[in-house]
């Protein structure tokens, strides 16, 4: 039996109910302020992470969504313009409570950190809408740090830190990326320079590891197509106007769109399934007990491998060994009994 269930069994019932009620009803000032930074059109996990965030209104204040461009979805062209990612994020926001137009959605970087960094002094550079928005929100007075939750490349975040270094004291970055200590990983490899820049800046930085094919990363947070087809159709609020999906078809709730997305993808592993990497990054913000953390000296990534810097005074946090059952159970429970975040 789960160790937390054992502990719960020893608690007085009244105290346990009080704890559960408090956990499910955070005060407005204690909710986690988040900007979700996403390559929404890349896979299927971004959409589920954004829906999970928007449906967890008891825990989060979603202050905005920013997009960037990595690759196109499997089976599409290798090139994907940032506008494709904007449109996919827009669809999800429309389907998850009509948030498009209520919660800011900003276009970010199409290119890489190295391509853009020398232009950040210009009024309009590649990704300026997202970068300036991140800076603006970070500089607002609040009682806790703004969480930047990038689940794609780190370009928008690195550019914001370069343009306004003062935000480093006001934000915490929780990034879904890297196979650390192994090389590779999509989000990392799409813009290594932005990651190395952040690793060298004195800003709270947490890496939610991916580790494809291993049990210790978010790649292990798997869901089967059968589970999605059984649990998701019809879930979420009904949109007033049908939304055309990425693959065609019209949808009025996120659950139906979720099922449609999963129909387009092959599964992997035994039993076969698909990882909801990005959704796990939202989950560990919601409940840090759903993974293990450890602090390490910030390394650097050079020539296709991690270089350790054991004497580096700068420290970062690694997230690993995720509670797959706890995370997936809460995801489906949230889909069944959602509480929408407040819109501005």
C-alpha positions in Angstrom: 0.0 0.0 0.0 1.2 3.5 -0.7 3.1 5.0 2.2 0.8 8.0 2.3 -2.3 5.8 2.6 -0.7 4.1 5.5 0.0 7.4 7.2 -3.5 8.6 6.4 -5.0 5.5 8.1 -3.4 6.5 11.4 -4.7 10.1 11.4 -7.9 11.1 13.1 -10.7 11.3 10.6 -11.6 14.9 11.4 -8.0 16.0 11.0 -7.6 14.1 7.7 -10.8 15.7 6.3 -9.5 19.1 7.4 -6.2 18.5 5.6 -7.9 17.3 2.4 -10.4 20.2 2.4 -7.6 22.7 2.8 -5.5 21.1 0.1 -8.4 21.2 -2.3 -9.3 24.8 -1.5 -6.2 27.0 -1.6 -6.8 30.6 -0.9 -6.5 33.0 -3.8 -3.2 34.4 -2.5 -1.7 30.9 -2.1 -2.5 29.7 -5.6 0.5 29.3 -7.8 0.9 32.0 -10.5 2.0 30.4 -13.7 2.9 31.3 -17.3 2.7 28.2 -19.5 5.3 28.3 -22.3 4.5 25.7 -25.0 5.2 24.3 -28.4 1.6 23.3 -28.4 1.4 21.8 -31.9 4.3 19.4 -31.5 2.8 16.3 -29.9 -0.2 15.4 -27.7 1.2 16.1 -24.3 1.2 19.9 -24.5 -2.6 20.0 -25.0 -3.3 17.7 -22.1 -0.9 19.7 -19.8 -2.7 23.0 -20.7 -6.1 21.5 -20.1 -5.0 20.0 -16.8 -3.7 23.4 -15.8 -6.8 25.3 -16.8 -9.0 22.7 -15.0 -7.0 23.0 -11.8 -8.4 26.3 -10.7 -8.1 25.4 -7.0 -4.3 25.3 -7.3 -3.2 27.7 -10.1 -3.6 31.2 -11.4 -2.8 31.0 -15.1 -1.5 34.5 -15.9 -0.8 33.7 -19.5 0.2 31.2 -22.2 3.2 31.8 -24.5 4.2 29.8 -27.5 7.4 28.9 -29.3 8.2 26.7 -32.3 9.9 23.4 -32.4 9.0 20.6 -34.7 5.7 19.8 -36.4 3.6 16.8 -35.2 4.6 13.3 -36.3 3.5 12.7 -39.8 3.6 16.4 -40.8 6.3 18.5 -42.4 9.5 18.8 -40.4 9.0 22.5 -40.3 6.5 24.1 -38.0 5.9 27.9 -37.8 5.2 29.5 -34.5 1.7 30.4 -35.8 0.8 26.7 -35.8 1.6 26.4 -32.1 -0.4 29.6 -31.4 -3.4 28.1 -33.2 -3.2 24.8 -31.3 -2.9 26.6 -27.9 -5.9 28.8 -29.0 -8.0 25.6 -29.8 -7.3 24.2 -26.4 -8.1 27.4 -24.6 -11.4 27.7 -26.5 -12.3 24.1 -25.6 -11.4 24.3 -21.9 -13.7 27.1 -20.8 -13.6 29.7 -23.5 -10.3 31.2 -22.1 -9.1 32.5 -25.5 -9.4 36.3 -25.2 -9.7 36.1 -21.4 -6.2 34.7 -20.5 -3.5 36.3 -22.6 -2.0 34.1 -25.4 1.3 35.5 -26.8 3.4 34.6 -29.8 7.0 33.8 -28.9 10.2 32.7 -30.7 10.1 31.1 -34.1 13.9 31.0 -34.2 16.7 30.2 -31.8 18.3 32.1 -28.9 21.5 32.6 -30.9 19.6 33.9 -33.9 17.5 36.4 -31.8 19.6 37.6 -28.9 21.4 40.4 -30.7 18.0 41.9 -31.7 16.3 42.2 -28.3 17.0 45.9 -28.2 14.8 46.4 -31.2 11.1 47.3 -30.7 10.0 44.1 -32.6 12.1 41.0 -32.7 11.3 37.4 -33.2 9.2 36.4 -30.1 9.0 39.9 -28.6 5.3 39.6 -27.7 6.0 36.6 -25.4 9.3 37.9 -24.1 7.9 41.4 -23.2 4.8 39.7 -21.7 6.9 37.5 -19.5 8.9 40.5 -18.3 5.8 42.5 -17.6 4.1 39.8 -15.5 7.3 38.9 -13.7 7.8 42.5 -12.6 4.4 42.8 -11.1 4.2 42.9 -7.3 3.1 39.6 -5.8 3.5 37.5 -2.6 5.3 34.6 -4.3 7.5 34.0 -7.3 5.9 33.7 -10.7 6.4 30.2 -12.0 7.5 30.0 -15.6 6.5 26.6 -16.9 8.2 26.0 -20.2 7.4 22.6 -21.8 9.2 23.2 -25.1 12.5 24.9 -25.9 13.8 27.6 -23.5 14.2 30.4 -26.0 11.4 32.7 -24.7 12.6 32.4 -21.1 16.3 32.9 -21.9 15.5 36.0 -24.0 13.4 37.5 -21.2 16.2 37.0 -18.7 18.7 38.6 -21.1 16.5 41.6 -21.9 15.6 42.2 -18.2 18.0 40.5 -15.8 15.9 41.8 -12.8 13.3 39.2 -13.3 15.7 36.5 -12.1 14.8 37.4 -8.5 11.1 37.3 -9.2 10.5 34.0 -11.1 11.1 30.3 -10.7 11.6 28.2 -13.9 10.3 24.7 -14.0 11.3 23.2 -17.3 10.1 19.9 -18.9 13.3 18.9 -20.6 16.6 16.9 -20.8 17.5 13.3 -20.3 20.1 14.4 -17.7 22.7 12.9 -17.1 22.3 11.3 -20.5 22.5 13.3 -23.7 19.7 14.2 -26.1 16.0 15.2 -25.7 13.8 17.2 -28.0 13.2 20.3 -26.0 16.9 20.6 -25.0 18.3 19.9 -28.5 16.0 22.4 -30.2 17.9 25.2 -28.5 20.8 24.2 -26.4 22.2 27.7 -26.2 19.1 29.0 -24.4 19.4 26.2 -21.8 23.1 26.8 -21.2 22.4 30.5 -20.8 19.8 29.8 -18.1 22.1 27.3 -16.4 24.7 30.2 -16.1 22.2 32.7 -14.7 21.4 33.0 -11.0 17.7 32.1 -11.2 15.8 29.3 -9.6 15.8 26.5 -12.2 14.2 23.1 -12.0 14.5 20.4 -14.6 11.7 17.9 -14.9 13.5 15.1 -16.6 12.2 13.2 -19.7 14.6 10.1 -20.0 12.9 8.3 -22.8 12.8 4.5 -22.4 13.7 4.7 -18.7 11.5 4.4 -15.6 12.9 7.5 -13.8 11.7 10.3 -16.1 8.4 11.7 -17.3 8.6 9.3 -20.3 7.3 6.7 -17.8 4.1 8.7 -17.2 2.2 6.7 -19.8 -1.5 6.5 -20.8 -3.0 4.0 -23.2 -5.2 4.8 -26.1 -7.9 2.6 -24.6 -7.8 4.7 -21.4 -8.2 7.9 -23.3 -11.0 6.5 -25.4 -12.8 5.3 -22.3 -12.2 8.2 -19.9 -11.9 11.4 -22.0 -14.8 11.7 -24.5 -17.3 14.4 -23.5 -15.1 15.7 -20.6 -14.9 19.4 -19.9 -17.2 22.4 -20.4 -19.1 22.7 -23.6 -18.0 25.5 -26.0 -20.6 27.8 -27.3 -19.1 27.5 -30.8 -17.6 24.4 -32.4 -13.8 24.5 -32.7 -12.1 22.9 -35.8 -9.3 20.5 -34.7 -5.8 20.3 -35.9 -6.7 17.2 -38.0 -10.1 18.5 -39.0 -13.4 17.8 -37.5 -15.4 20.1 -35.1 -15.3 19.8 -31.3 -17.2 21.4 -28.5 -15.2 20.0 -25.5 -11.7 19.1 -24.7 -12.4 15.5 -24.0 -13.6 14.8 -27.5 -10.6 16.6 -28.9 -8.2 14.6 -26.7 -9.7 11.3 -28.1 -9.2 12.7 -31.6 -5.6 13.6 -31.0 -4.8 10.1 -29.7 -6.4 8.5 -32.8 -3.6 10.2 -34.9 -0.7 8.7 -33.0 0.9 5.3 -32.7 1.7 3.9 -29.3 4.9 2.5 -27.9 6.1 0.3 -25.1 4.7 -2.8 -23.4 1.8 -2.4 -22.7 1.6 0.2 -25.6 0.8 3.7 -24.6 2.0 7.3 -25.0 3.7 9.5 -22.5 2.1 12.7 -21.2 5.5 14.3 -20.4 4.3 17.9 -20.1 1.2 17.0 -18.0 3.6 15.5 -15.4 5.3 18.9 -15.1 2.0 20.5 -14.2 1.3 17.6 -11.8 4.5 18.1 -9.7 3.7 21.7 -9.3 0.2 20.7 -8.0 1.6 18.1 -5.7 5.5 18.0 -5.2 5.0 14.6 -3.5 4.4 13.0 -6.9 8.1 12.9 -7.7 11.6 12.9 -6.1 13.9 15.9 -6.2 17.6 16.4 -5.7 19.9 19.4 -5.8 23.0 19.3 -8.0 25.6 21.9 -9.1 24.5 23.3 -12.4 26.3 21.5 -15.2 26.8 22.7 -18.8 26.0 20.9 -22.1 28.9 20.9 -24.5 29.6 18.9 -27.7 26.7 16.6 -27.2 27.2 15.7 -23.6 26.8 16.9 -20.1 29.9 18.4 -18.4 29.7 18.3 -14.6 30.9 21.3 -12.6 31.1 19.9 -9.1 32.5 23.1 -7.6 29.8 25.3 -9.2 28.1 27.3 -6.4 25.1 27.6 -8.6 22.6 24.8 -7.8 19.6 23.5 -9.7 16.8 21.0 -8.9 16.2 17.8 -10.7 12.8 16.1 -10.7 12.8 12.3 -11.3 11.0 9.1 -10.3 7.4 10.1 -10.8 4.4 8.6 -9.1 2.7 7.5 -12.3 -0.4 6.2 -10.6 -0.9 9.3 -8.5 -0.4 11.7 -11.5 -2.6 9.8 -13.9 -5.3 9.3 -11.3 -5.4 13.0 -10.5 -5.4 13.9 -14.2 -8.6 11.8 -14.8 -10.2 12.9 -11.6 -9.6 16.5 -12.6 -11.1 15.9 -16.0 -14.2 14.4 -14.3 -14.5 17.2 -11.7 -12.8 20.2 -13.0 -12.5 23.6 -11.4 -11.7 26.3 -14.0 -9.0 28.8 -13.3 -10.1 32.4 -12.9 -9.7 34.6 -15.9 -8.5 38.1 -15.8 
